[in-house]
Amino acid sequence: MSYNFYFLNLNQTKELFSLFKKHNIDAMFVGGCVRDCLLGTIPNDLDIAVNRDINTVSKILTNNGYKVIETGLKYGSISAIIHGKIFEITSLRSDTNCDGRACDIKTISNFKEDSKRRDFTSNAIYLSIDGKIFDFHNGIEDLVNRRVIFIGDPEKRIKEDYLRIFRYYRFCAKHGDLSHRYSKEIKMNVAGIHKLAIERIQHELLLILNQPFHLEVLSFMKKDGIFKDLSINIYKNLLNIETNPCIELKLYILFKLEYLQSYFKLSKKIMKKIKRFESYKLKSFLDSMFIKN
């Protein structure tokens, strides 16, 4: 089967990889850009893994006149802007001393070893500049079958970074994996999410709410004890009369207003709209509707 990895033919890509070759840097695309193209969709980000210390890569790019943003430097990542195109570049690495939020990183040179520290099999597929695919964990098979599978021991991977619980839900909601296969491991580690910054949880939740199978996944989240008070039945009533409600309305129906105000750090603009829904008593109206689910 042939896939359209359009970004391999971009002039910016060719220029960047030509620079890598000049400095004996091995590099491959990895993650969402490869995964999405395998599914036939256009990726939002272009992630590249390199077998060189990120400070060295950053210096090479800067010395050649390219703009570099070093916001993720402590995690071995930078953003390089090549004639207006953004590439996220990360050193191959191993993660140690993980505490559920952060870890110590060590730069390595082996792509297969780097793949072992990634979360899901479908996110650990590498693509060389000449179009060769390196799939170390049968990620393509899982992708085709809409399975979201942790690499290695799922409980260990969750404990390394509790945000992976939310990422798991997000990809299940995206790909339609409704197996609920890791419910046991999530329930055993649900307390760990309190270690996460609320901004990270909010970011993942908003992404989940925009995925095609988010209703089913929200039900899983409630059963697993992530958000125990989700108003799932009222939300179903909403979806029966509005197929694509705005994100503010979704949040308002699903959560108690006081919870949104005290827990989530939502912008004033979003909260203003949510409070407007409250003034209309929309939740009470939907709750009283007789709609057979």
N, C-alpha and C positions, 0 to 999 in steps of 0.2 A: 504494500500500500504506500502511496506517495502522500507526503504532507507538505503544506505550504508554509515553510519557515521563511516568510518574506523578509524578515529582518537580516537574514544572512546576506542579502543582496543590496542592502542599503550602503550608500557611499560612506556614511559615517562608520558603519561596522567594518568595512574593508580597510578604511584608514586606521581605525583603532587596532585591528588585529595585525595590520602591517607593522605598526609600532611595537606591538607585543613581540612579534617575530624578530624584529631588529634587536630587541633586548633579551632574546631567548626566554620569553615568558610563555608558558603553556596556559591557554585559556579556553574555557568552554561556557556556552550558555547553559543555564540550569534553572529549575524551578518553574514559576508560573508561565513564563513566556514559552517554554517548551511544552508544558502541560496543556496550555490553552490552544496552541497550534495543533497539537495532536487531537484535540476535540473539535477543531475547525472554527475556533473563535479567535478574535484578535486580542492579544494580551495588552494589559495596561502598562506593565513594567518590563524592562529588559535587564535581567540579572546575569552577571558573568562571574564565574569562579576562576581565580588565577593561582598559580603555584608559586607565588612570590609574596614576601612581606608587603603589606598594604602601604606602609610608609615609603618603601622603595618605589612602588607603582605610582603613588601620588606624586613623588618627586619627578619621576620620568614624565608623567603627563604635564605637570606644571612647567618643566623645563622645555617642553615642546609646544608651549603656548596654549594649552587647553585649561579650561576652568575646572577646578576641583572643589567639591563641597565635602568637608571632612566631618560631617555630623555623626557618623557611625564609626569613627576611627578606633575607639576603644574596643569595638567588636570586630575589628578587621575589615570595615566597609567604608567605601567612599562613593560619591556620585561624581561621574565625569560627564561634562557637557561637550559633545563633539558637534560643532556646527548646529547647535540648537537641539540636538537629540541627547536625551539623558540615559546614561548607562549606570546601573548600580553594580559596582565591582567589589567583590569580597575575596579575601585570601582563603585558600583551602585551610581548614583548621580542625582541631579536635577540641572538645569542650570538657573541662574538668571542674571539680569542686562546685557543681551546680547546687543552688539552694532553693530552686523553685522560681526564682526571679532573675538571677544573673549567674554568670559562671566565669571561670578563668579560661582564656583561650590560648591555644598554641598553634602557630602557623606550621602547616605540614605541606608535603609536596605530592601526595597521592590522592587522586580524585575518588577512588573507591573508598578510601578511609574517610574522606570528607563526607561522602554520602551517608555514612553510618550515624552521623550526628544530626541529620535532618529528620523532620517529623514523620512525614508520610511517604509511602513508596512512590506515589504519583508526583511528589515534589522533589524527587531525587533522580530525575532523568536528565542526563547531560547531552549536550549537542555541540559537536565540533564545528569549526568554521567551514569545513568541507561537507557538512551535512550528515556526518556519521553519528548515530545515536548510541549512547552508553546507558543501559538500563540495568543497574546492579541489583535491583530488588523486585523485579517483575512489575514495575510500576505501570507499564503500558497495559498489561493484562488486567490489572486492578482498575485502571482508568476506563478501559473498554467495558468492563463489567460494573462500572459505577460503584466500586468499593473504595472506602477510605480506610486504609490499613496503616497502622503504625509500623515503623521500622524497628525491629527488635522487640524487647519486652515493653508492652504498652504502659504498664504501671511505672516502670522506670523512666520512660520517656515523659510521662505526665509529671512525675516528681522533679525532673530536671527543669521544667518550665511549666507552671500551672496554666499559663495562657494557652497551652496546647489543648486544654479541654474546650475552650471556646473556638479555637481553630478547627478542632475536630467537628464540632457542631456546624460551623460555617461551611466546611467542605461537604458535609453530609447534606446540608440544605441546598448547596449548589449542585451537587451531582445526583442527588436523589437516593443516597444510601440510607435506607430506612430500617436497617437491620438492628440498630441500637446495640451493636455488638460489644461495646466497651462500657456498658452501664455499670457493671460490677466495679471495674477499675475506677470509674469516675466517682461513684458513690463513696468508695473507700478514701478518696483524696479530695473530696469536695471542699473540705475546710481550707485547703491550700490556696484557694482562689482569693482568700482575704489578704494574702501577701502581695497581690497584684495592685498596681496603681489603677484607680477607678477609670482614668482616661483610657487605659488599654482595654479594659472590659467594655467601656462605652463604645470604643471604636469597633470592636469585634461584634458587639450586639447590633449596631447599626448596619454592619455588613450582612449579618445573618438575616435581618428583617427585610433585606432587599433580594434575597435568594428565592428561587421558585418553590422550594419545599420547606419554607421557613415555618409554616404552621405545624407540620408534623414534628419538626425538630424542637420547636418551642414546647410541645407536649412532652418530649423526651427530657428537656431541660427541667421542666417542672417535676417530673417523676424522679429525676436524679438529684433533686434538692438544690439546683442552682438558683432558680427563682421560684420559691415555693408558692407565692401568692399570685402567680400569673392568672389573669382572667381569660382563660382559654375559651370557655363557652361563649362569653360575650364577644370575644374577638371573632369567633366563627360567625356569629350573627352579623357582625360588621362586614365580613368578607362576602356574606350572602347578598348584601345590597351595594357593596362598593368593592370592585375587583382590584383596584390599585389605590388604596388610601395613602395619603402622604405620611411621611415618617413620624410627624408630630402626632397625628391621629392614632397611628399604631401604638406609639408609646403611651399615650393617654389611656387607651382602652386596656392595654395589657397590664399596666402598673398603677398602683395607688398614687395619687397626686403627691402625698407627703413623702413617699418613697422617692419619686422623681426629684423632688425638691431637696431632700436631705442627702441622698446617696449619689445620684448621678450628677456630675458637674456639667449640666446642659447649659448652653448659651442662653443669654437673656431673650434673644429673638425666638428660640425654640420654646422656652418656658412661657413666653407671652402668648404664643399661639395655643399651647396646651391649656393654659388657664382660660382662654376664650372658650374652648370646648367644654371645660368644666362649668362655665357660666350658662351654657346651653343644656347642661345635664344630659349630655349625649350618652354617657355610660348607663345611666338609669333607664333611659329610653330603650337602648339596645337590650338591656337585661330583661326588660318587660315584654319584648317582642316574642310572639309565639312563632318560632321558625324551627321546623323539624330538622335536626342535624343528622 
